[in-house]
Structure formats: structure tokens, C-alpha cells
Amino acid sequence: MKLRFMEQPVLNPALMSCPTCQEEQRIGIHSRAERRYRCHACGCTFAETQGTAFFGLHYPIWVVVLVATLLAHGCPVAALVAAFFLDERTVLAWQRKASRQAQQVQATMSQQHPVELGQVQADELCVTTQLGKVWVATAVSVFSRLFLGGAVSAQRDHRLIDRLMECLYQVAAGIPQAVLFAVDGLSLYPKAILTRFYTKVYTGPPGRPPHQPWPDLHIVQVVKSRCGRKLKEVTRNLVHGSLNAAYALIAATQVEWGLINTAYIERCNGTLRARIATLVRRTRSLARTVARLEADLYWTGIVYNFCTVHDSLEGTPAMAVEWTDHVWSVLELLWFRPPPSKLHAIV
């Protein structure tokens, strides 16, 4: 029996589009041996891997899939170099391609099927790199456990939180909805949320229209006080919105109803620390650049969304938000090709 990651899709011209003229109907098979197609509209030929993460790679597909799978589950780059006799620069290049592929998948799915955020929890991780400490901000949707996005910065400032909020806004496609943000005590969160999740109120006079926050937007903060390493007190504050509406969203999105908390994002961050070698505490596998950390974060997050089954969901987070109806393999994830109309906009 063949391993799943070694199977290649059957040549099917109906699923292809010409990268030159965007023709979708008049596509035929040019070479089965080389797995190339021909566009009968403009006459050009193109590889089957055009527009996927495999394009331009001179290695067997199963090797790339296996390395990408191990990268998404915490295997250090040095171990992959030793096991597969690859150059470190080759593995890092594959990781960057996988990261760009992850961003394309997330952006395409968000445009086609905007997510109902419900309750969103956000938090930050402090990571040690060879250039010092950097901060990783992440967010998760509680109901679906969907990893919504992340941002990496050398400073824990408003730019980091603004980039994270932009990711959440894109996933929701800017559609006003009932949403509860549960965050920690960082004072940058409320302002970043209110200045991003708004609608423009056109009143008639010239000039910029006033910005009005979404009508059913609620923000709560969980402030933890510590005495040394011991947790002393937990304070829950309502920053914006209605406390009754906030508890109603908590009851609708959590399996076990409870107090305002950030437990779900902390569990997600624990998973990220386990699956990203550079996030493991007291590790010798340190990241050299912020770009390396971002590549790790995006690729691991998309594998978490599409390939990781949760017992409480009876499927993956992507299935919970109806982005797909089955568990994806890493091969299917890397083989994903954005629709022609959205390809240039995403890239």
C-alpha cells in the first residue's frame, strides 16, 4: 500500500487554469511523462505544479512533503539536514515557500467563507532568539479552535498588536458581527481593537466620516497579579460593550460555561511551543531572524487548522468553520492552488 504523502493527483485539465491568460476551459494535457498542460487559447504550456508550493523544486514531491510535515510538528532544521542529507539553506527555502502557501490558503478561504469570530482570545509569547528577545502575538477563535493569525516583532508595542488585529479583520472579511475579545492586561489591546473593528458613518458633510465601533463588539481583560512566580490574584475587567452580552457569547462558544478567561489561547500557544522548535523553552534551536519565526508560525498554524483533528470538534478547526468537509493531508495543503481571480491579489 502506498503512503498517502507519496500519492500525486491524477492529471485533470478541468482543475487547471492558464497562468498566462487565465483561461479555464480550453486546457489540455501536453505531456503525461513531464506532467505538463497546454492552453489552447494562447498556446503556452505550463507545469502541473504552477501556482503551488512545489513549483521550481528539483526534489521528489514526497521528500518535500515529508520535510514540511516534520517542520510543522517540531522537528529542528538541523535534524532534517542530518536525516535527509539536505543543505540547511534548502530546508529553510522550503519552509519559506510553505509559509507563503499557508498565507495564500488562509487568505483565499477567508475571502470565500468569512469566519464568524464569536469569542476571540489573544495573547503574546516571549521568545529568545540569537539577536535577543522577540514577541509573538497570536489569536484563536474559541468555538472552532481556529488559529486566526499571528504577528512577530522585536518590540511589544502597538505595531505588533495592530498587525494581529489586521489578521483578525481579514479573516472576518470586515463584516460587522457579534464578537467578544478576551485578552490579557496589556493596555494596547482595547485601542487596537476599537481602531480596527469599526464602520464608517456617512453623515453628509465633506471630510473623513466618523468611525463607529461595531455595535455588538465587547472587550474584556484578564489581569493576573503575581508575587514572584506565584499567582496572587486574577481580575476580570469589562473595557467595552456589555457584560451580559459578553457572558452570552461565552456560553455560546465554550463547551463548558465559565468565567471570563484566556485558557484557550494559552492551550493554543502551548501547542505552538510544542510544534515549533524555536519556541521550545530552554532550546538550542534558536531562530536567527524574525522572518524565520514568522515562517514557522504561519506554516504550523495552517497545519493546525487543516490537518489536526480535535476530539471535542470531531474534526479539524477548518471543518468547524466550514472551510472544508474533510481532514486535509499536508500534500493537499501544499498542492492548493488559489482561484485565478484571487491569485494576484493575494501574492
Beta strands, then each sheet from edge to edge (+ up, - down):
strand 1: 27-31
strand 2: 36-39
strand 3: 45-47
strand 4: 118-129
strand 5: 132-141
strand 6: 146-153
strand 7: 179-184
strand 8: 198-200
strand 9: 211-213
strand 10: 217-227
strand 11: 230-240
sheet 1: 1+ 2- 3+
sheet 2: 6+ 5- 4+ 7+ 10+ 11-
sheet 3: 8+ 9-
end
